[in-house]
């Protein structure tokens, strides 16, 4: 431990905190050295002589190590991959943050920065590699389930873990569930693991996501419950020869246009979990649009599940088919 010689105020332990606050308020603390306790006394480093009734002494105190830079940026860790979500952060600072992330999360091998929002029929974002080996395929564990995925080729958000648990907790025994935009299977597989008598039809259009869906069904040993369908929900769902007690519609930017299709496959009393990307203040108008599709829908619950930007959120509408 390095030490530095300089002036310090020597005070009894009982008055140390009050003295520290007083010295800090006057701008007299020497922040290049650390406060140290020795027996019944505390030595507080100061930058110059103090004439405030304190005993000032010469003291060799530990040097304060510089703190790592702080960044006001959010990031997600998905298995061995970390994703910096701030698209406006310059590359230099993003790479410094990436180094800090890898130091903090020893299992992280690749750090990415998002440079484009989720878009297109494949529902994937754009990224740049900031640090690590650049491998974007990983294995992610959540709520007792395991998911293999490539974050650069499929949509997946660890921030929806609580929402997935919330939905799974509502599922009853012997339900028939339609997961219209299943991705790599996080909703479907969790429900199957929690409710052994439930059957789920999982539909996914993204070819890469569907490949991982097939693999994850096997990894989690839910082949008997989860039936995968690779293709566009608009084409596959009309061909399904069954009705459902519950429909999950996690396609926030386009879910509303698929609502009539979902309704055509619901039994009376079925629950629809409809996820919508909307401005924070327009929830009422979205509800009006939902009711315009079918007036018999009842709103059981609505809540924000994820923030997209300061203005935009993803909100879930739990609907009951009357």
Secondary structure, 3 states (H helix, E strand, C coil): CCEEEEEEEEEEHHHHHHHHHHHHHCCCECCCECCEEECCEEEEEECCCCCCCCEEEEEEEEECCCCCCCCCCCEEEECCEEEECCCCCCHHHHHHHHHHHHHHCCCCCEEEEEEEEEECCCCEEEEEEEEECCCCEEEEEECCEEEEEECCCCCCCHHHHHHHHHHHHHCCCCCEEEECCCCCCHHHHHHHHHCCCCEEEEEECCHHHHHHHHHHHHHCCCCCCEEEEECCHHHHHHHCCCCEEEEEECCCCCHHHHHHHHHCCEEEEEEEEEEEEEECCCHHHHHHHHHHHCCCEEEEEEEEEEECCCCEEEEEEEEEEC
